[in-house]
Amino acid sequence: MSKRDYYEVLGVDKSASQDDIKKAYRKLARQYHPDVNKASDAEQKFKEAKEAYDVLSDEQKKSQYDRFGHVDPNQGMGGGGFGGADFGGGFGDLFDMFFGGAGQRRNPNAPQRGNDLQYTLTLDFKEAVFGKEMDINIPRTETCDTCHGNGAKPGTKPDTCSVCRGSGQQEVVQNTAFGRIVNRRVCSACNGQGVTIKEKCGTCHGAGKVKKQRKIHLNIPAGVDEGAQLRVSGEGEAGTRGGPSGDLYVVIRVKPHDFFEREGDDIYCEVPLTFTQAALGDEIEIPTLTEKVKLKIPPGTQTDTYFRLKGKGVPRLRGYGQGDQHVKVVVVTPTNLTDEQKELLREIARQTGEHTHEQQQTIFERMKKAILGD
């Protein structure tokens, strides 16, 4: 059976970044790992994904695969180059650096840090302004309490892999025009772990980790805004072989408010004024984030005028004090006037020299004559 395209196996495009390739592989590895997926084809799909990742995660191998696909460009060359010299030792490490082996030579039994986690938290408008203490529940992997992370049944222990002898790597010899090149790859017998488990832990089934819901206490600081990230150290997923846990990143989302709008540390709102209030002036009540305050409106205030309430905004997240509240006033035109009210307004217009409908018509005629002539 011909091999599937590696990009198709991982479900990524050829333009995918190394980070995207890694995420795609991890998703498939979790889905098809034989210890958690008992389907008949799970192991085969797991190995297929591993093979695709081994190639596409290595820039040299990826470049060669993009040019030649599954065909080995060195096939058929034999081992005659340089008199059939064996570069498996000495210069082998040098060639490993170019052909991808050096990137996989870390100790497979060394402690490894756990993955970071991200949690999206939605807050009400005022919760973001004033801060809040709360608990959240997050799903994460933790070290198995039964086997303490080694994956073996209590009373037993993992065995050193007989194929790679604990190194987690296999040596693959290729005959090329330059001689024999030794390339190191992840051991297929132990998947690079360096150990095999004969009797697996009944709780984690050999994985060394289990999924749990963990309650985390958060102290949301006053003044956080949309898109802010809070880092909770050590509350990510458990490390491997005694490695430290990753971190938890809480991403903040804020619900909109019915009356207030926020820009940075400042608050904006809009209040209506009657024609009389705008013309004669008044003292009105304005809601703020904490209380109602009096605002003096001077006579003759125009629509879209802004007033500033100093210190009535959002507490500054990094620093002292608070932002301001900006109040925009909008003059509301009266509707459904009675005949008497309309006459009163006409009288005001006559006394103030404002243009009535008749005066406006006269002005229009003058403009027409000036433009078109008599």
N, C-alpha and C positions, 0 to 999 in steps of 0.2 A: 504494500500500500504506500502511495506517495505521501510525503510529509505535507502537512498543511502549512500555509504561509505563517511565519512567526507573528507578524502584525495581526493577522486574522485570529490567531490563537489567543493573543492577549486582548484583542478587541480595541486596538489603537490605530491611529493613522501613522503614516511614515514620518509625518512632521511632528509627532509626539515628542515632548521633552522627556529627559531622563526621569524627572519626578513623576510624570504621567505614566511612564512605563513601569516604574516601581509600584505605584498605587494600583495599577491594573493587575500586576502579578500578585501582590499581597491579597487582593480581593479574591482572585482565583485560588490562591494557595489555601486561604481560609475555607473556601467553599468546597474544594475537592481533596483536602488532606485526608488520607486514608484513616486516620485516627478518629475523625469526626464524621466522615461521609462513608457510609457502608455500601453505596451503590457499586455495582459490578465494574463500571467503567471509571470510577472516581480516581483510582490509583493511576490509570493510564492518562487521564486528563491532567492530574497533578504533575506527572512526569513531563507531559507535553508542555505545560505552562512553564515548568522549571527550565526545560531546555530552551524554550523561546526567550525566557528572561536572561539566561546565561549569555546568550548571543547578543540580544539587543541592549543589554545594560553595559556592554563592553564596547567602547567606541571603535576599537580596531576590528573586532569581530562584526560589529554592526555595519561598518563600512564595507567589509568584504562580503557580507551577506547581501547588502543593497546592490552590489555589483554582480555577484555571481549566483545569488540565491542559495539553494541547498547543494549546488555542485561544488565539489572541492577543487579549487584551481590548481592545486599541487598534485592532483591524482594522476598517476601514470608517469611521474617524473623519475621515480626510482630514487635510490640513495647514493648515486655516484658522485654528486657534487663534492668538491674538496676531498676526493679520494675516499668518500664514505665515512668521513670523520663523524664521531658521535659527540654532539653538543649537549648530551644529557647532563653532564656535570660541568662545573666550572663556568663555561659560557652559557649554560642552560638558564641561569638566573637572569642574565642579560637579555636573552631572547624572550623570557617570560614577561619582562617589562613591556616588550613590544607586542606580544601576542596575548596579553590579558592575564597571565598567571599571577603576576605580582599583586594585582588588586584583590586576590582571594587568599592571600597567604597568612591572614591573621589567624590567631589561635581560635579554633572553633569552640573550645571549652572556656574561653575567657568570658568574664561577666559582660553582659550587654544591657544598655539602657533601654527602658521600655518606651513605647510610642507615646507621643503627646496626644491629647484629646481636645476636641472643641465642642463647646456647648453654647447654644443660642438662647439667651434669656431676654424675654420681653417684659418691660417695665411700664407702669403707668407714668404719665407725664410728671406728676409730682413726686413719684418714687425716685425718678432719675434726678430730680432737682434736689431733694432733701436726703437721699440715700436711704438704705434699708438693710436690716439684717434678716437673712432668710436661709432656709435649707433647700437644697435641690437634690434630686436623685439622678445619678448617672449610671449607665451600664458600662462596665469596664472589665478587663481581664485582670485577675489577681492570682498570686501564687497559690497553688493548691495546698491546702492545710494538711491533707492526708499524706502526700509524698514529699512535701516541702519543696516542690518544684523540680524534682529529678525525674518524674514520670514513672518511676518503678513502684511496684507493689510493696507496701511496707514489709520490712524484713528482707527485701532483696535490693539489688542495686544495678544500675546500668552496666553493661559490658563494653569494653573497648571494641570498636568496630574492627572485625577481622580483615576487612578489605583495605581500609586506609590506615589501619593501626592507630587510630585516634587522631590522625592529622586532619580529617575532614575533607581531604583532597585525594584525587586519583591522578596518576601520571599517564598521559596519553602520548605515545610516541608517533610522530609523523615523519615520513621520509620525504624530503624536499630537495630541490636543486642545490640547496646550501648544506645538505647533510641531514642528519637526524635531529629533529627538534622535539624537546620534551615540553609538553603543555600540561599545566595542572588545572584540573577541573574539580567541581564539587563532587564529592563521593556520592554515587548513586545508591549505595547500600544504606547509608545513614543520613543522606540529605545534608551532608556537611556538618552534622552534629558531633562526629567523632565517637559516638557511642550507639549501641543498639540496646533495646529493652526487650527481654524475653517475656517477663511477667509485668504487664502494665498495671498502673494504678487504676483501681476500679472507679475512682471519683473523676479523675481528669482524662482517663483512657490513654495515658502516656504523654499527654501534651504538657504536663507540668503546670498548667494554668487552667482556671475555670472562670466562667462569666458570672458576674455578680452585680447587683444593684447596690451602689454605695451612696450613703447620704453625706453630702458635703455642706458645711456651714459657710455661707458667704457674708461678707460685710461690704455692701455696696457703698462706696463713698459718695457724699453729696456732690452734685455737679456733673455726674457722668452724662455723656451725650450719645446720640445714635452712632453706632459703629465702634465705640470704645471697646478695648479688650482688657480683661482682668486676668492676670496670670496667678494661678494657684499652684505653687511649687509642690512637686511630689505627688500630685493627685491624678496623674495620668495612669497609663497601663503599667503593670508590673514588669520589672526587668527580668532578664533571663540569667540563670546561674548566679544569682546573688547580685546582679546589676541593679542600679538605682531605678526607681520608677520615673516615668515621664512626667510632664506637667499638664495641667488642665488650663485651657484658655476659654474664658467666658466672654462671648461676644454680645454686646448690649444692643437691643432694639427698643425703641421708645414709641409708645402709642401717641398719636396726636391729641391735642386738647381742643375742646369745643370753643374756647374763648381766647386762650393765649397761644402765641407762636414764639418760638425760640430761635435766636441767632447768636451762637456762641454763649456768652454769659448774660446777654440782654434778652428781655422779654418785650414783645410787642402785642398791643391789643387795639381794638377799634371800638369807639363808643359814639352813639348818635346824639346830636344836639337839635333842639327845636329851633325854628327861625327866631323866636323871641329870645331864647337863651343866647344864641349867637350874637344877636343884635344888641341886647341889653346887658349881657354878662350874667354869670350865675356861679354858684358853688355846687358842684355835683360830687357824688360818691363814686369812687373807682375801685373795683376789686383788684387786689394784688395777690401774690402767691400765698400770703399769710393772713391778710386782713383787708378791711375796706378803709380807704383814706379819702380825705377831702381834696378836691382839685378846684382851684379858682379859675373860672373862665372869664377873661377880660371882655369888655364890650367890643363889638365889631369883629369878633373872631371869625375867620374864614374857614370854609370846609377844607379838609386835608391838612389842617394845622397839627403839628406834633408838640406834645408836652412831655417833659422828662421827669420821672420820679426817681430821684437818685437813691441807689442802694436797694432798690426793690426788685432786682433781678435775681439771677442764679448764683449761688455760692461758687466761688472760683475753685476749680478742682486742684489747681497747683498755685497756691498763693493765698493771700488774705483778702477779706472783703467779698462784696457781691457786685454783680453787674447792675444795670439800671432797667427800669421799665419805661417804655415809650408808648404814649397814649396818642392815638390819632383820632381827631374828632371829625365827624361827618355831619354836615347840616342837612337835615331832612326837610324836603319841601312839603308844605302842607297840602293835603288833598281833600276833596269833598267839602269845599268851603261853601258857606251859605251866601246868599246875595248880599247880606249886610256885611259879612266879613270881607267879601270881595271889594265892596265899595270902600271899606276902611283901608284896605291895601292900596286902592287907587288914590285915595286921599293922601296916604303916606308918600306914594310915588310922586304925586304932584308937588307936595311940600318939599321933598328932597331933590326934586329936579330929575327924577328917573324918567326914562322914556316909556310912555304908555304905548298901546297898540297904534293909536292915531298918530302920535309923534313919530313912531318907527316907520309908518307908511310914508310920511312926509320926507323923512331922511332918505328913504329908499328912492323916492322920486327924484330927489336932488342928485343922488349918486348916479342914477340912470342918465339924467340930462348931462352930467359932467363927462360921462364916458361916451355916450352916443351923440351928444349934441342936441340942439333943438330940432 
